[in-house]
Amino acid sequence: MISTIMKYINKIGVVLLASLGLVAVSCSDYDDYNTVPEDNLTIANQTLWENIAGDQQLTKFAELARKTGFSATLNSPRFFTIWAPVDNAIDETEYQRLLASDSATVVKQFFQQHMTEYNHPVSAALDSTTIISLNQKHHPFTQVAFDGFPYVAGGTNVPAVNGLIHKLDGLSEFHSNLYENIDDLEGCDKFKAYVQQYDETYLDVNASVIGPLVNGKQTYLDSVMSKRNNVIRNIMRADLENEDSTYCMLIPTDEAWDDAYAAIEPHYNYIAKMDYMDITKKTVEAKNLKATDSKADKAAVPPVTTTTPQDSLTCRNIVNNLVFSNSSPYNRQLFGDNATAKNDTVYSTNRRFMTSAQEIFDKTSATAEMSNGQIRVMDQYPFRPWESYNPVIRVSSPMAMLNVKNNKLTTHNIPLDSLAGRDSLFSKVPEMFQQYLFPKDSRFFSYVAVDSADVAGSSSKPEFDFALEGVRAATYHIYVITVPAQVEDPAAAVKPYYLRFYLSWTDAANKQQYSILPVDANGKSASTSSEITTDNGTNTKTVTYLGDPGRVNVFDLGEFTFPACYYGLDAYPSLMMSHTKSYTTSSNRKKYDQQMRVAGVYLIPKEYNDYWLNLDNE
């Protein structure tokens, strides 16, 4: 408390000294002090406003202060340094624009642009520095210039009882920051309306002048109110008000907004109530996992409004990845540094990698420089669906293991060094899955399995259930990656899997459905009458998958369209994988792989799957 009071006393001490007719000094956090020459004592005992109003070189400055009422601030006890443009430095067109503007605009763009708190004299000892003006803009300050404009001869260090004036032969141009610029957007009204509805005004205690405690509550002699925005801070994860940061911000035109909205909205098609098979709370027997069985374990999601979540999530997904920080090396090409750009990848402040740099350039219709970065007006939405609103869904661990007594699920992390020279193990893995199985930040190949001690010598067969959380109302290509024993033990016996896959899902009428994968074009399960051995086990005319024994297999379960969105809900569809062979005989246990090992279940959006197929065909 004492330190707070002293800070305030230091700021107003100059007023008390000057009023006694002693010397006009100025108190500063930087310990800068001036003694006023005797021939300047008259103006030194006048306020900033009195000196400006009586200066024939500052008549435009004075007139703007009268019009806006800013003269009261210049007459207050607060201590300021002012870089005041002289009349000849203010273009008549600009002067008339300021006269016609509202007071708040003039204060922010003109007065606060040329002022800061505390004492900042011009002297031979002055090193080049940066001044942060009252509107939080940054300005270079040297012995000979402010913001690149020179001082008027004999016009520096003009003292006043509450500040210091440097007369400037130039007008510092105001540039909005990225957040402020949203107020001035034209042709981007839908983006503007969405963002601005989350504006909030708050007391900026750092910019306010602190006062005494009254009844235990802090008061302020000058309360400064600022704005912030929860969409920008919490969804975009950017600080667009911060003048110390540099961003590139993409702003969609109304047409681009409408196109993106139309593409995204169907993915968030919620139904009012959703029943689902809850495999995370209760393990049920396989015989009860039939859509026609009334004993299937179900849980109901509370009703939701059908339009509000859909609209909210659609808008959120449009703006999620519109901001890119200059601090990331991936984004240098957005700021003109193509020499060190990392391919076509950019990295949003929402922590998403987007292979869209060229798309951003191609779909930019206009650019503008702001005080803390640049804007790019986009006439089309530049991002690929799978990198933004409809991502790949990966499930690495089953939530239930059925029909296995004393089961124990373990994660196996195989050092990549131990797999060197054994490329044939992964020869059946398409390139699309390399990024998932071998992430750049890991030295291991990982998968999950039922501990072999729990099934060895048993007639039981493990059956996995996977909760497919975060599924949108979209078409996915479903893949399951299985792992042979040879990954961990090269000497293990080579045995094939005989697997079948089942999907529990909810239709648009909130009816639980149960399908054997793959399904045909009409969504019906394929025939169960035949089996076929293939290298990759993805023959869509069968429902029994064998794969290639002794290798990592990527089982292609075909495409499936989910009619309702599960994203953000407790509900989820589930995928079950089970053996089709019986293990009641020792001969079967010797012939077929009884152990279940899975490196992941992947729901690849159809657009992404088609993208990779096109790459393979090129």
C-alpha positions in Angstrom: 0.0 0.0 0.0 2.8 2.4 0.9 4.6 1.8 -2.3 1.4 2.5 -4.3 0.9 5.8 -2.5 4.5 6.9 -3.0 4.2 6.1 -6.7 1.2 8.5 -6.9 3.0 11.2 -4.8 6.0 11.0 -7.1 3.8 11.5 -10.2 2.2 14.7 -8.8 5.2 16.1 -6.9 6.1 18.3 -9.7 2.8 20.2 -9.4 3.3 20.9 -5.7 6.9 22.2 -6.2 5.9 24.4 -9.1 3.0 25.9 -7.3 5.4 27.1 -4.6 7.3 29.1 -7.2 10.4 27.0 -6.7 11.7 25.0 -9.6 9.7 23.2 -12.2 11.0 19.6 -12.0 9.5 16.5 -13.5 9.4 13.1 -11.8 10.0 10.0 -13.8 10.3 6.3 -13.4 13.6 6.8 -15.2 14.9 9.5 -12.7 15.1 12.2 -15.3 15.1 15.7 -13.9 15.3 19.2 -15.5 15.9 22.5 -13.8 13.9 25.2 -15.7 15.9 28.3 -16.8 14.9 31.5 -15.2 13.6 33.1 -18.4 11.2 30.1 -18.7 9.7 30.4 -15.2 6.5 32.0 -16.5 5.6 29.2 -18.9 6.9 26.7 -16.4 4.3 27.8 -13.9 1.5 27.4 -16.5 -0.2 24.2 -17.4 0.3 22.4 -20.7 -3.0 23.7 -21.9 -2.2 27.3 -21.0 1.1 27.1 -22.9 -0.5 25.4 -25.9 -3.4 27.8 -26.0 -1.0 30.8 -26.0 1.4 29.4 -28.7 0.8 30.8 -32.2 2.5 27.8 -33.7 0.0 25.4 -32.1 -3.4 26.9 -33.0 -4.6 23.8 -34.7 -3.6 21.6 -31.8 -5.4 24.0 -29.5 -8.6 24.1 -31.6 -8.8 20.3 -31.6 -8.3 20.3 -27.9 -11.1 22.7 -27.3 -13.5 20.9 -29.7 -12.9 17.5 -28.0 -12.7 18.7 -24.4 -9.2 17.4 -24.2 -8.1 20.7 -22.9 -9.3 19.5 -19.5 -6.8 16.6 -19.6 -4.0 19.0 -20.5 -5.0 21.2 -17.5 -5.0 18.2 -15.1 -2.3 17.3 -12.5 -1.2 14.3 -14.6 2.3 14.8 -16.0 2.8 14.3 -19.7 5.4 14.7 -22.4 3.8 16.0 -25.7 5.2 16.0 -29.2 3.0 18.7 -30.6 2.7 19.0 -34.4 3.0 22.7 -35.3 0.3 24.2 -37.6 2.4 23.9 -40.8 2.9 20.1 -40.1 -0.8 19.4 -40.2 -2.1 19.1 -43.7 -5.4 21.0 -44.2 -7.2 18.0 -45.5 -6.1 16.0 -42.4 -7.0 18.9 -40.1 -10.6 19.1 -41.6 -10.9 15.3 -41.2 -10.0 15.5 -37.6 -12.4 18.4 -37.0 -15.2 16.4 -38.5 -14.4 13.3 -36.5 -15.9 12.4 -33.2 -14.1 13.3 -30.0 -13.0 9.7 -29.1 -11.4 9.3 -32.6 -9.5 12.6 -32.3 -8.3 11.8 -28.8 -7.1 8.3 -29.8 -5.7 9.0 -33.2 -4.2 12.5 -32.6 -3.7 13.5 -29.0 -2.8 10.1 -27.5 -0.7 9.4 -30.6 1.6 12.3 -29.7 1.7 12.0 -25.9 3.1 9.8 -23.1 3.3 10.0 -19.3 6.4 11.1 -17.4 9.3 13.3 -18.4 11.1 12.6 -21.6 13.5 15.5 -22.3 15.6 16.0 -25.4 19.3 16.2 -24.5 22.8 15.5 -25.9 22.9 12.5 -23.6 19.7 11.0 -25.1 20.1 7.5 -26.6 17.7 6.4 -29.2 14.8 4.8 -27.5 11.2 3.8 -28.1 8.3 5.7 -26.7 5.0 4.0 -26.0 2.3 6.7 -26.5 -0.9 6.9 -24.6 -2.7 4.8 -27.2 0.0 2.1 -26.8 1.7 2.7 -30.1 5.5 2.5 -30.5 7.5 5.5 -31.7 11.3 5.9 -32.1 12.6 8.9 -30.0 16.0 10.4 -30.7 17.9 13.7 -30.1 16.7 15.0 -33.4 13.3 13.4 -34.2 10.2 11.7 -33.0 8.7 9.0 -35.2 11.1 10.2 -37.9 9.9 13.8 -37.8 12.4 16.6 -36.7 11.7 19.0 -34.0 11.1 22.7 -34.7 14.1 24.8 -34.1 14.1 26.0 -30.5 11.0 24.0 -29.8 12.2 21.3 -27.5 11.9 21.0 -23.7 9.2 23.6 -23.4 8.3 23.2 -19.7 4.9 23.4 -18.0 3.8 22.8 -14.5 2.3 19.4 -15.5 4.6 18.4 -18.3 6.9 19.0 -21.2 6.4 20.0 -24.8 8.5 19.2 -27.9 7.2 21.0 -31.0 7.3 18.7 -33.9 7.6 19.5 -37.6 5.5 16.5 -38.7 2.3 14.5 -37.9 2.8 11.0 -36.6 0.4 8.8 -38.6 -2.0 6.7 -36.6 -2.2 3.0 -37.6 -4.9 0.8 -36.0 -3.7 -2.5 -34.5 -5.4 -5.7 -35.7 -8.0 -5.6 -33.0 -8.9 -1.9 -33.5 -9.1 -2.4 -37.3 -12.1 -4.8 -36.9 -14.2 -1.7 -36.1 -13.4 -0.2 -39.6 -13.9 -3.3 -41.7 -15.9 -3.0 -44.9 -17.3 -5.9 -46.9 -16.5 -8.3 -44.0 -19.6 -7.6 -42.0 -20.4 -11.2 -41.0 -16.9 -11.8 -39.6 -17.1 -8.4 -37.8 -20.6 -9.1 -36.4 -19.6 -12.5 -35.1 -16.4 -11.3 -33.4 -17.8 -8.0 -32.0 -20.7 -9.7 -30.2 -18.0 -11.0 -27.8 -16.4 -7.6 -27.1 -16.3 -6.6 -23.4 -15.2 -3.4 -21.7 -13.0 -3.6 -18.6 -11.0 -1.3 -16.3 -7.4 -1.2 -17.5 -5.7 -0.8 -14.1 -2.3 -0.5 -15.7 -3.3 2.5 -17.8 -5.4 4.1 -15.0 -4.1 6.7 -12.5 -4.3 5.1 -9.1 -5.9 6.9 -6.2 -6.4 6.3 -2.5 -8.1 3.4 -0.8 -11.7 4.3 0.2 -13.4 1.9 2.6 -10.9 -0.7 1.7 -11.5 -0.4 -2.0 -9.0 0.9 -4.6 -10.1 4.1 -6.4 -8.6 5.7 -9.4 -8.1 9.4 -10.2 -8.3 8.6 -13.9 -10.1 5.4 -14.9 -9.1 4.1 -18.3 -11.6 1.7 -19.9 -10.3 -0.7 -22.5 -11.9 -3.4 -24.7 -11.0 -7.1 -25.1 -12.6 -9.9 -27.0 -13.2 -13.4 -25.8 -13.3 -15.0 -29.3 -9.9 -13.5 -30.1 -8.4 -14.4 -26.7 -9.9 -17.8 -26.1 -10.7 -19.3 -29.6 -8.1 -17.6 -31.9 -5.7 -17.6 -28.9 -4.1 -14.3 -30.1 -3.5 -11.0 -28.4 -4.4 -8.7 -31.2 -4.4 -5.6 -29.0 -0.7 -6.1 -28.1 1.5 -3.6 -29.9 4.6 -5.7 -29.0 3.4 -8.7 -31.1 3.3 -9.1 -34.8 0.5 -11.1 -36.5 -0.9 -11.9 -39.9 -4.7 -12.0 -39.7 -6.9 -13.4 -42.4 -10.4 -11.8 -42.7 -13.0 -13.5 -44.9 -15.3 -11.3 -47.0 -19.0 -11.9 -46.6 -19.0 -14.2 -49.7 -16.1 -16.2 -48.3 -17.9 -16.4 -44.9 -21.1 -17.7 -46.5 -19.2 -20.3 -48.6 -17.3 -21.5 -45.5 -20.5 -21.6 -43.4 -22.3 -23.7 -46.0 -19.4 -26.2 -46.1 -18.9 -26.5 -42.3 -22.5 -26.4 -41.0 -23.6 -29.9 -42.1 -20.7 -31.4 -40.0 -22.3 -30.2 -36.8 -25.8 -31.6 -37.4 -27.0 -32.4 -33.8 -30.2 -34.2 -33.0 -32.3 -33.2 -30.0 -31.5 -36.3 -28.0 -29.0 -39.1 -28.6 -28.9 -42.6 -27.2 -25.7 -44.6 -27.5 -24.0 -47.7 -26.3 -21.9 -46.7 -23.3 -18.8 -48.9 -23.2 -16.8 -46.7 -20.9 -18.8 -47.4 -17.8 -20.0 -51.0 -18.2 -18.6 -54.0 -20.0 -21.4 -56.0 -21.7 -21.3 -59.4 -23.4 -21.0 -59.6 -27.1 -24.5 -61.2 -27.4 -26.0 -58.0 -26.0 -24.3 -55.7 -28.6 -27.0 -56.2 -31.2 -29.2 -53.4 -32.4 -32.3 -55.5 -32.0 -31.5 -56.5 -28.4 -33.3 -54.3 -25.8 -30.7 -55.2 -23.2 -28.0 -53.3 -24.9 -26.3 -50.9 -22.6 -27.5 -47.4 -23.5 -27.1 -43.9 -22.0 -29.0 -40.8 -23.1 -27.4 -37.4 -23.8 -29.4 -34.5 -22.4 -31.4 -32.7 -25.1 -29.6 -29.9 -27.0 -30.9 -27.0 -29.1 -30.6 -28.0 -32.7 -29.6 -24.6 -34.1 -27.5 -22.8 -31.5 -24.7 -25.4 -31.1 -24.6 -25.9 -34.8 -24.3 -22.2 -35.6 -21.9 -21.6 -32.8 -19.5 -24.4 -33.7 -19.8 -23.5 -37.4 -18.7 -19.9 -36.7 -16.0 -21.0 -34.3 -14.5 -23.2 -37.0 -14.5 -20.4 -39.5 -12.4 -18.2 -37.2 -10.3 -20.8 -35.4 -7.2 -20.6 -37.5 -7.3 -17.1 -39.0 -4.3 -15.7 -37.0 -0.6 -16.4 -37.5 2.2 -15.1 -35.3 5.5 -13.8 -36.8 7.3 -15.6 -33.9 6.8 -19.0 -35.6 9.4 -19.9 -38.3 6.6 -21.7 -40.2 4.9 -18.3 -40.9 7.8 -16.3 -42.2 6.6 -16.5 -45.8 3.4 -14.7 -44.7 5.6 -11.8 -43.7 7.7 -11.8 -46.9 10.5 -14.0 -45.8 10.3 -16.7 -48.4 14.0 -17.7 -48.1 13.4 -19.4 -44.7 9.9 -20.6 -45.2 9.2 -24.2 -44.3 7.5 -25.7 -47.4 3.8 -24.8 -47.7 3.1 -25.2 -44.0 1.9 -22.4 -41.7 1.1 -22.6 -38.0 -1.9 -20.8 -36.5 -2.1 -19.3 -33.0 -4.7 -22.0 -32.3 -1.7 -24.5 -32.6 -2.8 -26.1 -35.9 -0.5 -26.8 -38.8 -2.0 -25.9 -42.1 -0.5 -26.8 -45.5 -2.2 -23.8 -47.0 0.4 -21.0 -47.5 -0.1 -20.9 -51.3 -3.8 -21.1 -50.9 -3.7 -18.0 -48.6 -1.7 -16.1 -51.2 -3.9 -17.2 -54.1 -7.1 -16.3 -52.3 -6.0 -12.9 -50.9 -7.9 -10.0 -52.5 -6.4 -7.2 -50.5 -3.7 -6.5 -47.8 -3.2 -3.7 -45.4 -0.5 -2.9 -42.8 -1.5 -2.5 -39.2 0.6 -1.2 -36.3 1.2 -4.8 -35.1 1.1 -6.8 -38.3 -1.0 -7.1 -41.4 -4.4 -8.2 -42.6 -5.2 -10.3 -45.6 -8.8 -10.1 -46.9 -9.7 -13.5 -48.2 -12.3 -13.9 -51.0 -12.4 -17.7 -50.3 -11.8 -19.9 -47.3 -8.2 -21.2 -47.8 -8.1 -24.2 -45.5 -8.5 -27.9 -46.2 -11.3 -29.5 -44.2 -9.2 -32.2 -42.6 -6.8 -29.5 -41.2 -9.6 -27.4 -39.8 -13.2 -28.3 -39.2 -13.2 -32.0 -40.0 -10.0 -33.6 -38.6 -8.8 -37.1 -38.7 -10.0 -39.1 -35.6 -7.6 -41.5 -34.1 -8.3 -43.9 -31.3 -5.3 -45.7 -29.9 -6.8 -47.7 -27.0 -9.9 -49.7 -26.7 -12.3 -48.8 -23.9 -13.6 -52.3 -23.3 -12.2 -55.8 -23.7 -14.9 -58.4 -23.9 -14.9 -62.1 -23.0 -11.4 -62.0 -21.5 -11.1 -63.0 -17.9 -8.5 -61.2 -15.8 -7.7 -59.0 -18.8 -4.9 -56.5 -18.7 -4.4 -53.9 -21.5 -0.8 -52.9 -21.9 1.0 -50.3 -24.1 4.0 -51.5 -26.0 6.7 -49.0 -27.0 9.2 -50.6 -29.5 12.4 -48.5 -30.0 12.7 -47.6 -33.6 16.4 -48.6 -33.5 15.3 -52.2 -33.0 13.2 -52.1 -36.2 16.1 -50.9 -38.4 16.5 -53.2 -41.4 13.1 -54.8 -41.0 11.2 -52.7 -43.5 9.2 -55.7 -44.7 7.2 -55.5 -41.4 5.7 -52.2 -42.6 5.6 -52.9 -46.4 1.7 -53.0 -46.3 1.4 -49.6 -44.6 0.3 -46.8 -47.0 2.2 -43.6 -46.9 -0.8 -41.8 -45.4 -0.3 -43.6 -42.1 3.5 -43.1 -41.8 3.0 -39.7 -40.1 0.8 -41.4 -37.4 2.8 -44.5 -36.8 6.1 -42.7 -36.8 5.6 -39.2 -35.4 8.7 -36.9 -35.7 8.7 -36.3 -31.9 8.9 -40.0 -30.9 11.6 -42.6 -30.9 9.1 -45.5 -30.5 6.6 -47.5 -32.5 3.6 -47.9 -30.2 0.6 -50.2 -30.0 -1.7 -51.7 -27.4 -2.4 -55.4 -26.6 -4.0 -57.7 -24.1 -1.2 -59.1 -22.0 -0.4 -62.4 -23.6 -0.3 -64.1 -20.2 -4.0 -63.5 -19.9 -5.0 -65.4 -23.1 -2.2 -67.9 -23.6 -3.5 -71.4 -23.2 -7.1 -70.1 -22.9 -10.0 -70.8 -25.1 -11.1 -67.2 -24.7 -10.6 -64.7 -27.5 -10.1 -61.0 -26.9 -12.6 -58.6 -28.4 -11.9 -54.9 -28.4 -14.4 -52.0 -28.3 -13.2 -48.6 -29.3 -15.1 -45.4 -28.4 -15.0 -43.2 -31.5 -15.2 -39.8 -29.7 -15.5 -36.5 -31.6 -17.2 -37.9 -34.7 -18.8 -35.2 -36.9 -21.8 -35.7 -39.2 -19.6 -36.7 -42.1 -18.4 -39.5 -44.3 -15.2 -41.3 -43.0 -13.0 -44.0 -44.4 -12.4 -46.4 -41.4 -9.1 -48.1 -40.9 -7.7 -50.4 -38.2 -4.0 -51.1 -37.9 -3.0 -54.5 -36.4 0.4 -55.5 -35.3 2.0 -59.0 -35.6 4.0 -60.6 -32.8 7.2 -60.3 -34.9 7.4 -56.5 -34.2 8.5 -57.3 -30.7 9.7 -60.9 -31.2 11.2 -61.6 -34.6 11.3 -65.3 -33.8 7.6 -65.6 -33.0 5.5 -68.0 -35.0 3.7 -66.4 -38.0 -0.1 -66.7 -37.5 -2.9 -64.9 -39.4 -5.8 -63.0 -37.9 -9.4 -63.8 -38.7 -11.2 -60.6 -37.8 -14.7 -59.1 -38.1 -15.7 -55.5 -37.3 -19.0 -54.1 -35.9 -20.1 -50.5 -35.6 -22.7 -49.2 -33.1 -24.1 -45.9 -34.2 -27.2 -43.7 -33.9 -29.4 -42.6 -36.8 -31.1 -39.3 -37.3 -34.2 -40.5 -35.6 -32.2 -41.4 -32.5 -32.4 -45.1 -33.1 -29.4 -47.2 -32.3 -28.1 -49.2 -35.2 -25.6 -52.0 -35.4 -23.7 -52.7 -38.6 -21.1 -55.2 -39.7 -18.4 -53.4 -41.7 -18.0 -52.7 -44.5 -21.4 -51.4 -45.6 -22.6 -51.0 -49.2 -23.6 -47.8 -50.9 -27.0 -48.0 -49.2 -25.5 -48.3 -45.8 -26.3 -52.0 -45.5 -23.8 -54.5 -44.1 -22.0 -56.6 -46.7 -22.6 -60.4 -47.0 -21.1 -62.6 -44.3 -21.0 -65.8 -46.4 -17.5 -65.7 -47.8 -13.9 -65.3 -46.6 -10.9 -64.4 -48.7 -7.2 -64.2 -48.0 -5.6 -61.1 -49.6 -2.3 -59.2 -49.0 -4.1 -56.3 -47.4 -7.4 -57.8 -46.2 -9.5 -55.1 -47.7 -11.8 -56.9 -50.1 -15.1 -55.0 -49.7 -17.1 -58.0 -50.7 -16.3 -59.9 -47.5 -16.5 -59.1 -43.8 -13.7 -61.4 -42.6 -10.3 -59.8 -42.7 -7.2 -61.8 -42.8 -4.4 -59.5 -43.9 -0.9 -60.6 -44.5 0.5 -62.7 -41.6 3.7 -61.5 -40.0 3.2 -57.9 -41.2 1.6 -54.7 -39.9 -1.8 -54.7 -41.6 -4.0 -51.7 -42.3 -7.5 -53.1 -42.6 -9.7 -50.9 -44.8 -13.3 -51.1 -43.5 -14.7 -48.9 -46.2 -16.6 -45.7 -46.0 -19.3 -44.9 -43.5 -21.5 -41.8 -43.2 -22.6 -40.7 -39.7 -25.9 -38.8 -40.0 -25.6 -37.0 -36.6 -22.7 -35.1 -34.9 -21.2 -36.4 -31.6 -18.6 -33.7 -31.2 -18.6 -32.2 -27.8 -21.1 -34.7 -26.4 -20.7 -37.6 -24.0 -22.1 -39.8 -26.7 -20.1 -41.6 -29.3 -20.3 -44.4 -31.8 -18.2 -47.5 -31.0 -16.3 -50.0 -33.1 -15.8 -53.6 -32.0 -13.3 -56.0 -33.5 -13.5 -59.7 -32.8 -12.1 -63.0 -33.9 -14.2 -65.2 -36.2 -12.3 -68.4 -35.3 -13.0 -70.5 -32.2 -10.1 -71.1 -29.9 -11.6 -74.1 -28.0 -9.2 -76.4 -29.7 -5.4 -76.4 -29.3 -5.0 -76.8 -33.1 -6.7 -73.5 -33.7 -4.7 -71.8 -31.0 -1.6 -72.9 -32.8 -2.8 -72.0 -36.2 -4.3 -68.6 -35.7 -3.1 -65.5 -33.8 -5.1 -65.3 -30.6 -3.4 -62.2 -29.3 -5.0 -58.9 -30.3 -2.5 -56.0 -31.0 -3.7 -52.7 -32.4 -1.7 -49.6 -33.4 -4.7 -47.5 -33.9 -8.2 -47.0 -35.3 -8.5 -44.2 -37.8 -11.5 -42.3 -39.1 -10.1 -40.5 -42.2 -12.5 -37.9 -43.6 -13.5 -38.8 -47.2 -11.9 -35.7 -48.6 -8.6 -36.5 -47.1 -8.8 -40.1 -48.1 -9.6 -39.0 -51.7 -6.7 -36.5 -51.6 -4.2 -39.3 -50.8 -5.7 -41.6 -53.4 -5.2 -38.9 -56.0 -1.5 -38.4 -54.9 -1.0 -42.2 -55.3 -2.4 -42.1 -58.8 -0.3 -39.2 -60.0 
